[in-house]
Amino acid sequence: MSFTTYLNRMEAIDRMIRLKCTGTPSELSYKLGISPSSLYELIKLMKGLGGPIYYCRKKRSYCYHEEVRLELMFRPTG
């Protein structure tokens, strides 16, 4: 999988978490067109980047512990 594909999928996951519409892992992997194991790898990667992600069994959806947004950008150094 290309780096761009990873980024696009992580952005889609981030967007759906913020909109509170991920559904279960099975539903989210279907929405993204990937396997559940690929979804778990992406979630693990996002958590490794500092994403405060958890799965809420009551809501049956992935959520953030606090309001965040995934951003990849260049910033000036000085």
PDB file of N, CA, C and O in Angstrom:
ATOM      1  N   MET A   1       0.844  -1.169   0.000  1.00  0.00           N
ATOM      2  CA  MET A   1       0.000   0.000   0.000  1.00  0.00           C
ATOM      3  C   MET A   1       0.894   1.237   0.000  1.00  0.00           C
ATOM      4  O   MET A   1       1.880   1.304   0.733  1.00  0.00           O
ATOM      5  N   SER A   2       0.542   2.199  -0.817  1.00  0.00           N
ATOM      6  CA  SER A   2       1.363   3.404  -0.918  1.00  0.00           C
ATOM      7  C   SER A   2       1.134   4.320   0.282  1.00  0.00           C
ATOM      8  O   SER A   2       0.123   4.227   0.977  1.00  0.00           O
ATOM      9  N   PHE A   3       2.092   5.195   0.500  1.00  0.00           N
ATOM     10  CA  PHE A   3       2.008   6.160   1.591  1.00  0.00           C
ATOM     11  C   PHE A   3       0.759   7.028   1.442  1.00  0.00           C
ATOM     12  O   PHE A   3       0.077   7.311   2.428  1.00  0.00           O
ATOM     13  N   THR A   4       0.463   7.443   0.226  1.00  0.00           N
ATOM     14  CA  THR A   4      -0.710   8.271  -0.045  1.00  0.00           C
ATOM     15  C   THR A   4      -1.996   7.537   0.317  1.00  0.00           C
ATOM     16  O   THR A   4      -2.927   8.138   0.854  1.00  0.00           O
ATOM     17  N   THR A   5      -2.048   6.249   0.027  1.00  0.00           N
ATOM     18  CA  THR A   5      -3.225   5.450   0.373  1.00  0.00           C
ATOM     19  C   THR A   5      -3.413   5.392   1.884  1.00  0.00           C
ATOM     20  O   THR A   5      -4.529   5.536   2.384  1.00  0.00           O
ATOM     21  N   TYR A   6      -2.304   5.179   2.617  1.00  0.00           N
ATOM     22  CA  TYR A   6      -2.371   5.193   4.085  1.00  0.00           C
ATOM     23  C   TYR A   6      -2.931   6.524   4.582  1.00  0.00           C
ATOM     24  O   TYR A   6      -3.837   6.554   5.414  1.00  0.00           O
ATOM     25  N   LEU A   7      -2.382   7.625   4.062  1.00  0.00           N
ATOM     26  CA  LEU A   7      -2.836   8.951   4.494  1.00  0.00           C
ATOM     27  C   LEU A   7      -4.304   9.168   4.185  1.00  0.00           C
ATOM     28  O   LEU A   7      -5.048   9.658   5.035  1.00  0.00           O
ATOM     29  N   ASN A   8      -4.732   8.817   2.995  1.00  0.00           N
ATOM     30  CA  ASN A   8      -6.134   8.999   2.617  1.00  0.00           C
ATOM     31  C   ASN A   8      -7.059   8.205   3.526  1.00  0.00           C
ATOM     32  O   ASN A   8      -8.113   8.695   3.931  1.00  0.00           O
ATOM     33  N   ARG A   9      -6.665   6.985   3.844  1.00  0.00           N
ATOM     34  CA  ARG A   9      -7.502   6.157   4.711  1.00  0.00           C
ATOM     35  C   ARG A   9      -7.509   6.678   6.142  1.00  0.00           C
ATOM     36  O   ARG A   9      -8.547   6.660   6.802  1.00  0.00           O
ATOM     37  N   MET A  10      -6.365   7.140   6.624  1.00  0.00           N
ATOM     38  CA  MET A  10      -6.331   7.705   7.973  1.00  0.00           C
ATOM     39  C   MET A  10      -7.165   8.983   8.044  1.00  0.00           C
ATOM     40  O   MET A  10      -7.840   9.225   9.045  1.00  0.00           O
ATOM     41  N   GLU A  11      -7.126   9.796   6.999  1.00  0.00           N
ATOM     42  CA  GLU A  11      -7.950  11.000   6.958  1.00  0.00           C
ATOM     43  C   GLU A  11      -9.431  10.644   6.956  1.00  0.00           C
ATOM     44  O   GLU A  11     -10.230  11.314   7.609  1.00  0.00           O
ATOM     45  N   ALA A  12      -9.802   9.594   6.225  1.00  0.00           N
ATOM     46  CA  ALA A  12     -11.204   9.153   6.193  1.00  0.00           C
ATOM     47  C   ALA A  12     -11.641   8.649   7.568  1.00  0.00           C
ATOM     48  O   ALA A  12     -12.747   8.951   8.017  1.00  0.00           O
ATOM     49  N   ILE A  13     -10.781   7.886   8.233  1.00  0.00           N
ATOM     50  CA  ILE A  13     -11.093   7.401   9.583  1.00  0.00           C
ATOM     51  C   ILE A  13     -11.260   8.582  10.528  1.00  0.00           C
ATOM     52  O   ILE A  13     -12.220   8.633  11.296  1.00  0.00           O
ATOM     53  N   ASP A  14     -10.329   9.534  10.476  1.00  0.00           N
ATOM     54  CA  ASP A  14     -10.399  10.724  11.318  1.00  0.00           C
ATOM     55  C   ASP A  14     -11.714  11.467  11.092  1.00  0.00           C
ATOM     56  O   ASP A  14     -12.386  11.849  12.051  1.00  0.00           O
ATOM     57  N   ARG A  15     -12.075  11.667   9.851  1.00  0.00           N
ATOM     58  CA  ARG A  15     -13.308  12.388   9.511  1.00  0.00           C
ATOM     59  C   ARG A  15     -14.535  11.661  10.074  1.00  0.00           C
ATOM     60  O   ARG A  15     -15.423  12.290  10.649  1.00  0.00           O
ATOM     61  N   MET A  16     -14.578  10.332   9.906  1.00  0.00           N
ATOM     62  CA  MET A  16     -15.729   9.575  10.391  1.00  0.00           C
ATOM     63  C   MET A  16     -15.791   9.541  11.917  1.00  0.00           C
ATOM     64  O   MET A  16     -16.879   9.548  12.493  1.00  0.00           O
ATOM     65  N   ILE A  17     -14.623   9.505  12.577  1.00  0.00           N
ATOM     66  CA  ILE A  17     -14.623   9.557  14.041  1.00  0.00           C
ATOM     67  C   ILE A  17     -15.178  10.904  14.496  1.00  0.00           C
ATOM     68  O   ILE A  17     -16.017  10.955  15.395  1.00  0.00           O
ATOM     69  N   ARG A  18     -14.717  11.993  13.882  1.00  0.00           N
ATOM     70  CA  ARG A  18     -15.196  13.316  14.285  1.00  0.00           C
ATOM     71  C   ARG A  18     -16.686  13.489  14.003  1.00  0.00           C
ATOM     72  O   ARG A  18     -17.375  14.201  14.734  1.00  0.00           O
ATOM     73  N   LEU A  19     -17.191  12.843  12.947  1.00  0.00           N
ATOM     74  CA  LEU A  19     -18.617  12.910  12.620  1.00  0.00           C
ATOM     75  C   LEU A  19     -19.437  11.880  13.397  1.00  0.00           C
ATOM     76  O   LEU A  19     -20.662  11.824  13.289  1.00  0.00           O
ATOM     77  N   LYS A  20     -18.718  11.058  14.190  1.00  0.00           N
ATOM     78  CA  LYS A  20     -19.352  10.021  15.006  1.00  0.00           C
ATOM     79  C   LYS A  20     -20.164   9.043  14.160  1.00  0.00           C
ATOM     80  O   LYS A  20     -21.303   8.710  14.488  1.00  0.00           O
ATOM     81  N   CYS A  21     -19.550   8.589  13.058  1.00  0.00           N
ATOM     82  CA  CYS A  21     -20.268   7.679  12.168  1.00  0.00           C
ATOM     83  C   CYS A  21     -19.409   6.514  11.681  1.00  0.00           C
ATOM     84  O   CYS A  21     -19.557   6.067  10.544  1.00  0.00           O
ATOM     85  N   THR A  22     -18.509   6.020  12.540  1.00  0.00           N
ATOM     86  CA  THR A  22     -17.669   4.905  12.093  1.00  0.00           C
ATOM     87  C   THR A  22     -18.421   3.589  12.096  1.00  0.00           C
ATOM     88  O   THR A  22     -18.207   2.752  11.219  1.00  0.00           O
ATOM     89  N   GLY A  23     -19.298   3.395  13.065  1.00  0.00           N
ATOM     90  CA  GLY A  23     -19.936   2.096  13.227  1.00  0.00           C
ATOM     91  C   GLY A  23     -18.945   1.117  13.833  1.00  0.00           C
ATOM     92  O   GLY A  23     -17.903   1.519  14.352  1.00  0.00           O
ATOM     93  N   THR A  24     -19.264  -0.143  13.768  1.00  0.00           N
ATOM     94  CA  THR A  24     -18.399  -1.185  14.311  1.00  0.00           C
ATOM     95  C   THR A  24     -17.152  -1.324  13.441  1.00  0.00           C
ATOM     96  O   THR A  24     -17.120  -0.808  12.324  1.00  0.00           O
ATOM     97  N   PRO A  25     -16.124  -2.015  13.940  1.00  0.00           N
ATOM     98  CA  PRO A  25     -14.942  -2.234  13.103  1.00  0.00           C
ATOM     99  C   PRO A  25     -15.291  -2.898  11.768  1.00  0.00           C
ATOM    100  O   PRO A  25     -14.728  -2.550  10.730  1.00  0.00           O
ATOM    101  N   SER A  26     -16.211  -3.846  11.802  1.00  0.00           N
ATOM    102  CA  SER A  26     -16.623  -4.520  10.568  1.00  0.00           C
ATOM    103  C   SER A  26     -17.282  -3.535   9.600  1.00  0.00           C
ATOM    104  O   SER A  26     -17.006  -3.558   8.400  1.00  0.00           O
ATOM    105  N   GLU A  27     -18.150  -2.676  10.123  1.00  0.00           N
ATOM    106  CA  GLU A  27     -18.820  -1.678   9.285  1.00  0.00           C
ATOM    107  C   GLU A  27     -17.834  -0.661   8.734  1.00  0.00           C
ATOM    108  O   GLU A  27     -17.919  -0.278   7.568  1.00  0.00           O
ATOM    109  N   LEU A  28     -16.895  -0.221   9.572  1.00  0.00           N
ATOM    110  CA  LEU A  28     -15.913   0.766   9.128  1.00  0.00           C
ATOM    111  C   LEU A  28     -14.988   0.183   8.075  1.00  0.00           C
ATOM    112  O   LEU A  28     -14.684   0.846   7.082  1.00  0.00           O
ATOM    113  N   SER A  29     -14.540  -1.035   8.275  1.00  0.00           N
ATOM    114  CA  SER A  29     -13.665  -1.642   7.265  1.00  0.00           C
ATOM    115  C   SER A  29     -14.407  -1.785   5.937  1.00  0.00           C
ATOM    116  O   SER A  29     -13.811  -1.623   4.872  1.00  0.00           O
ATOM    117  N   TYR A  30     -15.709  -2.088   5.996  1.00  0.00           N
ATOM    118  CA  TYR A  30     -16.516  -2.178   4.771  1.00  0.00           C
ATOM    119  C   TYR A  30     -16.609  -0.813   4.087  1.00  0.00           C
ATOM    120  O   TYR A  30     -16.457  -0.712   2.870  1.00  0.00           O
ATOM    121  N   LYS A  31     -16.860   0.236   4.878  1.00  0.00           N
ATOM    122  CA  LYS A  31     -16.953   1.597   4.322  1.00  0.00           C
ATOM    123  C   LYS A  31     -15.655   2.014   3.635  1.00  0.00           C
ATOM    124  O   LYS A  31     -15.672   2.724   2.630  1.00  0.00           O
ATOM    125  N   LEU A  32     -14.531   1.563   4.193  1.00  0.00           N
ATOM    126  CA  LEU A  32     -13.228   1.926   3.635  1.00  0.00           C
ATOM    127  C   LEU A  32     -12.776   0.981   2.517  1.00  0.00           C
ATOM    128  O   LEU A  32     -11.816   1.271   1.803  1.00  0.00           O
ATOM    129  N   GLY A  33     -13.464  -0.133   2.374  1.00  0.00           N
ATOM    130  CA  GLY A  33     -13.092  -1.105   1.342  1.00  0.00           C
ATOM    131  C   GLY A  33     -11.829  -1.864   1.682  1.00  0.00           C
ATOM    132  O   GLY A  33     -11.053  -2.219   0.795  1.00  0.00           O
ATOM    133  N   ILE A  34     -11.615  -2.118   2.980  1.00  0.00           N
ATOM    134  CA  ILE A  34     -10.430  -2.840   3.430  1.00  0.00           C
ATOM    135  C   ILE A  34     -10.841  -3.965   4.382  1.00  0.00           C
ATOM    136  O   ILE A  34     -11.986  -4.017   4.830  1.00  0.00           O
ATOM    137  N   SER A  35      -9.930  -4.835   4.677  1.00  0.00           N
ATOM    138  CA  SER A  35     -10.209  -5.922   5.612  1.00  0.00           C
ATOM    139  C   SER A  35     -10.186  -5.393   7.049  1.00  0.00           C
ATOM    140  O   SER A  35      -9.556  -4.371   7.320  1.00  0.00           O
ATOM    141  N   PRO A  36     -10.866  -6.080   7.971  1.00  0.00           N
ATOM    142  CA  PRO A  36     -10.798  -5.671   9.370  1.00  0.00           C
ATOM    143  C   PRO A  36      -9.363  -5.647   9.903  1.00  0.00           C
ATOM    144  O   PRO A  36      -9.015  -4.770  10.693  1.00  0.00           O
ATOM    145  N   SER A  37      -8.533  -6.592   9.482  1.00  0.00           N
ATOM    146  CA  SER A  37      -7.143  -6.593   9.966  1.00  0.00           C
ATOM    147  C   SER A  37      -6.389  -5.365   9.471  1.00  0.00           C
ATOM    148  O   SER A  37      -5.557  -4.820  10.196  1.00  0.00           O
ATOM    149  N   SER A  38      -6.665  -4.922   8.252  1.00  0.00           N
ATOM    150  CA  SER A  38      -6.037  -3.690   7.740  1.00  0.00           C
ATOM    151  C   SER A  38      -6.528  -2.483   8.526  1.00  0.00           C
ATOM    152  O   SER A  38      -5.757  -1.564   8.799  1.00  0.00           O
ATOM    153  N   LEU A  39      -7.805  -2.482   8.891  1.00  0.00           N
ATOM    154  CA  LEU A  39      -8.346  -1.396   9.712  1.00  0.00           C
ATOM    155  C   LEU A  39      -7.630  -1.347  11.056  1.00  0.00           C
ATOM    156  O   LEU A  39      -7.221  -0.275  11.502  1.00  0.00           O
ATOM    157  N   TYR A  40      -7.477  -2.497  11.702  1.00  0.00           N
ATOM    158  CA  TYR A  40      -6.807  -2.531  13.005  1.00  0.00           C
ATOM    159  C   TYR A  40      -5.370  -2.021  12.904  1.00  0.00           C
ATOM    160  O   TYR A  40      -4.882  -1.356  13.817  1.00  0.00           O
ATOM    161  N   GLU A  41      -4.700  -2.326  11.807  1.00  0.00           N
ATOM    162  CA  GLU A  41      -3.334  -1.818  11.609  1.00  0.00           C
ATOM    163  C   GLU A  41      -3.333  -0.296  11.466  1.00  0.00           C
ATOM    164  O   GLU A  41      -2.460   0.377  12.015  1.00  0.00           O
ATOM    165  N   LEU A  42      -4.301   0.247  10.736  1.00  0.00           N
ATOM    166  CA  LEU A  42      -4.389   1.706  10.582  1.00  0.00           C
ATOM    167  C   LEU A  42      -4.703   2.374  11.911  1.00  0.00           C
ATOM    168  O   LEU A  42      -4.112   3.403  12.238  1.00  0.00           O
ATOM    169  N   ILE A  43      -5.622   1.806  12.682  1.00  0.00           N
ATOM    170  CA  ILE A  43      -5.951   2.364  13.997  1.00  0.00           C
ATOM    171  C   ILE A  43      -4.721   2.325  14.899  1.00  0.00           C
ATOM    172  O   ILE A  43      -4.438   3.284  15.618  1.00  0.00           O
ATOM    173  N   LYS A  44      -3.993   1.212  14.856  1.00  0.00           N
ATOM    174  CA  LYS A  44      -2.766   1.080  15.655  1.00  0.00           C
ATOM    175  C   LYS A  44      -1.749   2.143  15.254  1.00  0.00           C
ATOM    176  O   LYS A  44      -1.104   2.743  16.113  1.00  0.00           O
ATOM    177  N   LEU A  45      -1.607   2.376  13.954  1.00  0.00           N
ATOM    178  CA  LEU A  45      -0.689   3.399  13.454  1.00  0.00           C
ATOM    179  C   LEU A  45      -1.124   4.788  13.928  1.00  0.00           C
ATOM    180  O   LEU A  45      -0.294   5.590  14.357  1.00  0.00           O
ATOM    181  N   MET A  46      -2.420   5.068  13.850  1.00  0.00           N
ATOM    182  CA  MET A  46      -2.931   6.371  14.283  1.00  0.00           C
ATOM    183  C   MET A  46      -2.707   6.572  15.782  1.00  0.00           C
ATOM    184  O   MET A  46      -2.355   7.669  16.216  1.00  0.00           O
ATOM    185  N   LYS A  47      -2.909   5.523  16.567  1.00  0.00           N
ATOM    186  CA  LYS A  47      -2.638   5.609  18.003  1.00  0.00           C
ATOM    187  C   LYS A  47      -1.152   5.859  18.255  1.00  0.00           C
ATOM    188  O   LYS A  47      -0.787   6.619  19.152  1.00  0.00           O
ATOM    189  N   GLY A  48      -0.300   5.216  17.459  1.00  0.00           N
ATOM    190  CA  GLY A  48       1.138   5.410  17.586  1.00  0.00           C
ATOM    191  C   GLY A  48       1.571   6.830  17.260  1.00  0.00           C
ATOM    192  O   GLY A  48       2.600   7.300  17.746  1.00  0.00           O
ATOM    193  N   LEU A  49       0.787   7.510  16.439  1.00  0.00           N
ATOM    194  CA  LEU A  49       1.060   8.909  16.094  1.00  0.00           C
ATOM    195  C   LEU A  49       0.461   9.872  17.114  1.00  0.00           C
ATOM    196  O   LEU A  49       0.537  11.089  16.949  1.00  0.00           O
ATOM    197  N   GLY A  50      -0.137   9.316  18.172  1.00  0.00           N
ATOM    198  CA  GLY A  50      -0.696  10.153  19.228  1.00  0.00           C
ATOM    199  C   GLY A  50      -2.197  10.315  19.196  1.00  0.00           C
ATOM    200  O   GLY A  50      -2.755  11.060  20.001  1.00  0.00           O
ATOM    201  N   GLY A  51      -2.865   9.630  18.280  1.00  0.00           N
ATOM    202  CA  GLY A  51      -4.324   9.730  18.191  1.00  0.00           C
ATOM    203  C   GLY A  51      -4.991   9.103  19.408  1.00  0.00           C
ATOM    204  O   GLY A  51      -4.799   7.918  19.677  1.00  0.00           O
ATOM    205  N   PRO A  52      -5.778   9.892  20.151  1.00  0.00           N
ATOM    206  CA  PRO A  52      -6.437   9.378  21.355  1.00  0.00           C
ATOM    207  C   PRO A  52      -7.705   8.580  21.020  1.00  0.00           C
ATOM    208  O   PRO A  52      -8.806   8.948  21.429  1.00  0.00           O
ATOM    209  N   ILE A  53      -7.536   7.496  20.280  1.00  0.00           N
ATOM    210  CA  ILE A  53      -8.654   6.720  19.750  1.00  0.00           C
ATOM    211  C   ILE A  53      -9.016   5.588  20.700  1.00  0.00           C
ATOM    212  O   ILE A  53      -8.147   4.925  21.266  1.00  0.00           O
ATOM    213  N   TYR A  54     -10.308   5.383  20.859  1.00  0.00           N
ATOM    214  CA  TYR A  54     -10.795   4.206  21.582  1.00  0.00           C
ATOM    215  C   TYR A  54     -12.093   3.746  20.933  1.00  0.00           C
ATOM    216  O   TYR A  54     -12.737   4.502  20.206  1.00  0.00           O
ATOM    217  N   TYR A  55     -12.469   2.505  21.200  1.00  0.00           N
ATOM    218  CA  TYR A  55     -13.726   1.981  20.688  1.00  0.00           C
ATOM    219  C   TYR A  55     -14.738   1.980  21.821  1.00  0.00           C
ATOM    220  O   TYR A  55     -14.486   1.403  22.879  1.00  0.00           O
ATOM    221  N   CYS A  56     -15.877   2.621  21.608  1.00  0.00           N
ATOM    222  CA  CYS A  56     -16.946   2.686  22.604  1.00  0.00           C
ATOM    223  C   CYS A  56     -17.978   1.614  22.271  1.00  0.00           C
ATOM    224  O   CYS A  56     -18.670   1.698  21.256  1.00  0.00           O
ATOM    225  N   ARG A  57     -18.073   0.613  23.132  1.00  0.00           N
ATOM    226  CA  ARG A  57     -19.037  -0.464  22.900  1.00  0.00           C
ATOM    227  C   ARG A  57     -20.473   0.030  23.002  1.00  0.00           C
ATOM    228  O   ARG A  57     -21.352  -0.465  22.297  1.00  0.00           O
ATOM    229  N   LYS A  58     -20.715   1.004  23.875  1.00  0.00           N
ATOM    230  CA  LYS A  58     -22.067   1.535  24.040  1.00  0.00           C
ATOM    231  C   LYS A  58     -22.542   2.239  22.766  1.00  0.00           C
ATOM    232  O   LYS A  58     -23.672   2.035  22.323  1.00  0.00           O
ATOM    233  N   LYS A  59     -21.673   3.067  22.182  1.00  0.00           N
ATOM    234  CA  LYS A  59     -22.008   3.798  20.956  1.00  0.00           C
ATOM    235  C   LYS A  59     -21.782   2.965  19.709  1.00  0.00           C
ATOM    236  O   LYS A  59     -22.256   3.309  18.626  1.00  0.00           O
ATOM    237  N   ARG A  60     -21.046   1.853  19.868  1.00  0.00           N
ATOM    238  CA  ARG A  60     -20.672   0.990  18.744  1.00  0.00           C
ATOM    239  C   ARG A  60     -19.953   1.805  17.664  1.00  0.00           C
ATOM    240  O   ARG A  60     -20.284   1.748  16.480  1.00  0.00           O
ATOM    241  N   SER A  61     -18.958   2.562  18.123  1.00  0.00           N
ATOM    242  CA  SER A  61     -18.228   3.445  17.228  1.00  0.00           C
ATOM    243  C   SER A  61     -16.860   3.781  17.819  1.00  0.00           C
ATOM    244  O   SER A  61     -16.673   3.760  19.035  1.00  0.00           O
ATOM    245  N   TYR A  62     -15.917   4.089  16.945  1.00  0.00           N
ATOM    246  CA  TYR A  62     -14.640   4.625  17.413  1.00  0.00           C
ATOM    247  C   TYR A  62     -14.853   6.070  17.810  1.00  0.00           C
ATOM    248  O   TYR A  62     -15.670   6.774  17.217  1.00  0.00           O
ATOM    249  N   CYS A  63     -14.114   6.510  18.818  1.00  0.00           N
ATOM    250  CA  CYS A  63     -14.235   7.872  19.332  1.00  0.00           C
ATOM    251  C   CYS A  63     -12.843   8.389  19.677  1.00  0.00           C
ATOM    252  O   CYS A  63     -11.873   7.632  19.731  1.00  0.00           O
ATOM    253  N   TYR A  64     -12.770   9.693  19.908  1.00  0.00           N
ATOM    254  CA  TYR A  64     -11.566  10.313  20.441  1.00  0.00           C
ATOM    255  C   TYR A  64     -11.817  10.647  21.907  1.00  0.00           C
ATOM    256  O   TYR A  64     -12.928  11.025  22.278  1.00  0.00           O
ATOM    257  N   HIS A  65     -10.781  10.508  22.746  1.00  0.00           N
ATOM    258  CA  HIS A  65     -10.874  10.891  24.153  1.00  0.00           C
ATOM    259  C   HIS A  65     -10.991  12.400  24.300  1.00  0.00           C
ATOM    260  O   HIS A  65     -11.537  12.889  25.289  1.00  0.00           O
ATOM    261  N   GLU A  66     -10.479  13.141  23.321  1.00  0.00           N
ATOM    262  CA  GLU A  66     -10.535  14.601  23.319  1.00  0.00           C
ATOM    263  C   GLU A  66     -10.658  15.054  21.876  1.00  0.00           C
ATOM    264  O   GLU A  66     -10.415  14.272  20.957  1.00  0.00           O
ATOM    265  N   GLU A  67     -11.034  16.308  21.669  1.00  0.00           N
ATOM    266  CA  GLU A  67     -11.179  16.812  20.301  1.00  0.00           C
ATOM    267  C   GLU A  67      -9.816  16.994  19.657  1.00  0.00           C
ATOM    268  O   GLU A  67      -8.990  17.780  20.120  1.00  0.00           O
ATOM    269  N   VAL A  68      -9.600  16.262  18.594  1.00  0.00           N
ATOM    270  CA  VAL A  68      -8.363  16.361  17.818  1.00  0.00           C
ATOM    271  C   VAL A  68      -8.708  16.265  16.340  1.00  0.00           C
ATOM    272  O   VAL A  68      -9.840  15.960  15.966  1.00  0.00           O
ATOM    273  N   ARG A  69      -7.719  16.529  15.521  1.00  0.00           N
ATOM    274  CA  ARG A  69      -7.865  16.406  14.069  1.00  0.00           C
ATOM    275  C   ARG A  69      -6.524  15.956  13.521  1.00  0.00           C
ATOM    276  O   ARG A  69      -5.484  16.503  13.887  1.00  0.00           O
ATOM    277  N   LEU A  70      -6.544  14.970  12.655  1.00  0.00           N
ATOM    278  CA  LEU A  70      -5.334  14.504  11.999  1.00  0.00           C
ATOM    279  C   LEU A  70      -4.904  15.546  10.978  1.00  0.00           C
ATOM    280  O   LEU A  70      -5.695  15.939  10.120  1.00  0.00           O
ATOM    281  N   GLU A  71      -3.660  15.994  11.065  1.00  0.00           N
ATOM    282  CA  GLU A  71      -3.140  16.968  10.110  1.00  0.00           C
ATOM    283  C   GLU A  71      -1.724  16.584   9.718  1.00  0.00           C
ATOM    284  O   GLU A  71      -0.914  16.202  10.564  1.00  0.00           O
ATOM    285  N   LEU A  72      -1.441  16.685   8.462  1.00  0.00           N
ATOM    286  CA  LEU A  72      -0.086  16.504   7.952  1.00  0.00           C
ATOM    287  C   LEU A  72       0.224  17.768   7.178  1.00  0.00           C
ATOM    288  O   LEU A  72      -0.412  18.074   6.169  1.00  0.00           O
ATOM    289  N   MET A  73       1.216  18.498   7.670  1.00  0.00           N
ATOM    290  CA  MET A  73       1.539  19.763   7.015  1.00  0.00           C
ATOM    291  C   MET A  73       2.998  20.120   7.221  1.00  0.00           C
ATOM    292  O   MET A  73       3.674  19.579   8.096  1.00  0.00           O
ATOM    293  N   PHE A  74       3.456  21.024   6.411  1.00  0.00           N
ATOM    294  CA  PHE A  74       4.786  21.596   6.576  1.00  0.00           C
ATOM    295  C   PHE A  74       4.642  22.907   7.324  1.00  0.00           C
ATOM    296  O   PHE A  74       3.746  23.702   7.043  1.00  0.00           O
ATOM    297  N   ARG A  75       5.541  23.125   8.285  1.00  0.00           N
ATOM    298  CA  ARG A  75       5.537  24.375   9.050  1.00  0.00           C
ATOM    299  C   ARG A  75       6.881  25.046   8.899  1.00  0.00           C
ATOM    300  O   ARG A  75       7.903  24.365   8.803  1.00  0.00           O
ATOM    301  N   PRO A  76       6.904  26.374   8.875  1.00  0.00           N
ATOM    302  CA  PRO A  76       8.169  27.082   8.790  1.00  0.00           C
ATOM    303  C   PRO A  76       9.034  26.794  10.023  1.00  0.00           C
ATOM    304  O   PRO A  76       8.506  26.600  11.118  1.00  0.00           O
ATOM    305  N   THR A  77      10.309  26.768   9.853  1.00  0.00           N
ATOM    306  CA  THR A  77      11.229  26.475  10.969  1.00  0.00           C
ATOM    307  C   THR A  77      11.968  27.720  11.408  1.00  0.00           C
ATOM    308  O   THR A  77      13.196  27.754  11.326  1.00  0.00           O
ATOM    309  N   GLY A  78      11.315  28.682  11.842  1.00  0.00           N
ATOM    310  CA  GLY A  78      12.066  29.812  12.349  1.00  0.00           C
ATOM    311  C   GLY A  78      11.582  31.088  11.954  1.00  0.00           C
ATOM    312  O   GLY A  78      12.154  32.110  12.334  1.00  0.00           O
TER     313      GLY A  78
END
